[in-house]
Every structure is written in structure tokens, then in C-alpha cells.
Amino acid sequence: MLALLTVLATAVGGGNDPSSQQPTYAIVNVSVIPMDRERVLTEQTVVVRGDKIVAMGPARSTQVPAGAVRIEGKGKYLIPGLAEMHGHTPPGQAFSDSTMERILALFALNGVTTVRGMLGDPRHLPYRDKAARGEILSPTIYLSGPSLNGNSVKTGRDAIDSVTKYAQAGYDLLKIHPGIKRGVFDTLAATAKAVGIRFAGHVPLDVGIERAIEAGYWTVDHFDGYIENLASPSATLTPQEVGFFGLGLMDRVDESRLAQLAAKTKAQGVWMVPTETLMRYVTGGYTIDELRSWPEMKYWSKAGLDAWARQTASFKGANEPPKAVRDRYIALRRKIITTFHKAGVGFLLGSDAPQIWNVPGFSIFRELEYLVDAGLTPYQALESGTRNVAVHFGTEAERGTVATGKRADLILLDGNPLTAISNVRKQAGVMVGGRWLPASEIAQRLTQLEAK
């Protein structure tokens, strides 16, 4: 069902015209972090032609083709492009063509070469195709259907009709939101299985995490439903009791059940997209002024920042829990992450951009840092945005690692991200489907994208 579409940031070569030449690049004397396992290959040369890596090996023995553009990699580190697995491209229907292209460019210019749009709209589908044809600067796009929630699918008939319609329209997956009743969800899940489309996202309270796991969610995003289950495995909860993703339940949580939930999740092959950025922004003690002051906010409009401020205040609520409760909440999420990761549950990198304070591309750096803060190693955090994404989509033969034959989605770094995850921010250049964007060009393009 997946539309495995690739993007060339600009049209290259002449396709069927034998007289045209695909551009060739050679990144020489570089340290490669291939992400097939935790290792660094020093003094390598990586040759890219078109959108593929055509050669990789020791610099002393790997020939640089005649006419290739040489990119000096001495002292630098090459990693695969990253993924935003809970992105919005953008959410809702009220966006212009320029807004859409601007968001996709912000992802790509920060080394995000794959994005999974988690709130689809019919207007998004042509952009997925434009990206695949190289007409816009963009990551590879996977796209969910429009929201399936308690208002859009009230009955089993609604579920059958919506699932069938979105599958036929060519969406890559279905997006589940809160409010769906258990019986309606069961019909939705059965229909999705029958027509061959996966579903992911939130876990409605009436469904619960154990039924969600059993039904075969492709991903559970935000760890939605897990804290609810730890607090009340059998009783029905209300949204008012739950609060912000379980924050209201901290005095009722039984952590002893975590390992059991992790084992069930692993057994059913359900993947996690934590989106820790969203949780930290709301519960981590940041003030609105502090969030607005971050450097990347210059790429978002004042009206957009004002909307994020209102949304943050709404999430915090009129009676925001005291700091001690919020600290316990963050500590619990850290424990969920480490327990699930240790149990072998698959993790995917996602920050929920562009939702509150998550500027596309830039927010992935913060998400990586929060995952490391939660207890993952830098390699494990990077794996969630590279190799794991290819495993999840079944595209390991083409993507996810740096190796001969793989797609040339790459990031050249000025520091080793395995020793400090913050080095992912130090980008000397990005390659999107074989299109090389050096740091100077990225800076120029970003300047053009600043909100005026």
C-alpha cells in the first residue's frame, strides 16, 4: 500500500537521453558512520552519481571519477539523512502552495530527508508526487489519510467508508485520533486489514492500549494510552482525568506493569514515536517567552507563534500541576523509553513538527537530544531516524544506511554525533537524493525563508 516515492531536490540528468550526464560527487577523506551498526569508518571516499551511492571505500584505494565534484571530508563525519516520522506537511486545509513548499524545504535544509505526514489532506497528495518528480525541494513523503476520530467516524459504516476511500485515494497509512468508540474501532481495524492499509497515531480511550496493540497499530505516537493503562488497566477514564497525555494520572500510576506492556508491544511489532519535544515543551518548565526566544523561531510567523502560545497555555490548563508532579511525569516517560527500548521495541524519530514550538527540521535536533537525555545512547537515538525507518518501511535495500547502492540522502557533519548528539546541528552540507547543498547554500536559502 505504501507509495515508496523518492525525491530529487531538483531535476537531474536527462533520463532517457543518453547524451545527458548525471552529476557525480566524491566526498573524500571522510569518516563515515554507516548506521548498520555502531562504528566509524575513517578516511573513506564516497562516490555519488545521480541519486545513488555508487562506490564507497578507503580513500587510498577508491577512485574518484573524472569530472566528479570533490567535497573535502577531512575532519568531518557522514551519516544518513534523518527522518521526521510524526510530521505535518502542514496540518489542516488552510495553507497556500508557498507555505507547503516552505515547510518541506525547511525539513530538507536541515537534513530531514524523509517525512511521514500524520494529518493528511487531499491537497497533500499532489505534493507527494511533485516531490517524487523533483519539482520541489523536499524530503521523501509518506502520507496518512485525514483524521479518523470520534466525529469523523461515529459508526461502523463510517469506518468502512472512510478506510476504503482513503486506501483507494493512495494514502500510505491511516491516522487515528481520539474519540473513536471500541466497536467502531474494531470495524475500522478489520476493514483496514481487508483492504491492506496500516493505521497509526493516537489511542482512543474507549479502545485502550492493550486492544490497540492486539489490533496491530503500525506505530503508537506520543506513547498515547500507556500511562492511562498503567494508572487504570480496566476502568474507563475520562479526558478530564487523563489531562495532557496522562499528566493528570501521576498519583495513580503502577510502574510495575511497564515490562509486561513492553513485552506485549514487542511481540505484536508495534513501533513507538515518542515525540518528547511536545511533552517537554508543555511539562518541562519552559516559559512562553523562553520558547519564543529560540533561534529557529525566526522561521515562523508572529501569528503562528501567537497560536502556539495559546495552544501551550491550553495544554497546561488553568490548574497546571506543580513542578514535582511534572518532574515525575518526565521521569516516567524516561523510564518508559528505556524499558521499551531494552525490550527490543522499535523506535522511530519524530517531533510533531510543525506543531507547538517545533519548527520543521530544527525540532529534530531537539528530539534527538531529549531521547539521549531519556537514556538512549547517541547511536540509538540516531538509529531511530535512519536505519530503523528503513526497517519499518521495508526499504532497507535502498535506504537507511550509508553503503554502495543506497539512496544518496546524506548529512556531512563537522563533529562526531556518537560522542555528542548536539553535533548533528553542525552541518557542513546536506545531500537530498543526490543533490548537494553545501552549508553556504543552506544558509542563503534559510535566510530567504525567515519570517518577515
Secondary structure, DSSP 8 states (H G I E B T S, - for coil): --------SS--S-TT-TT----EEEEEEEEE--SSSS--EEEEEEEEETTEEEEEEETTTS---TT-EEEE-TT-EEEE-EEEEEE-SSSSS---HHHHHHHHHHHHHTTEEEEEESS--TTHHHHHHHHHTTSSS--EEEEEEEEE-TTT--SHHHHHHHHHHHHHHT-SEEEE-TT--HHHHHHHHHHHHHHT-EEEE---TTT-HHHHHHHT-SEEETTTTHHHHHH-SSS---HHHH-GGGGGGGGG--GGGHHHHHHHHHHTT-EEE--HHHHHHHHS---HHHHHTSGGGGGS-HHHHHHHHHHHHHHH-TT---HHHHHHHHHHHHHHHHHHHHTT--B-----TTSTT--TTHHHHHHHHHHHHHT--HHHHHHHTTHHHHHHHT-TTTSSS--TTSB--EEEESS-TTT-GGGGG-EEEEEETTEEEEHHHHHHHHHHHS--
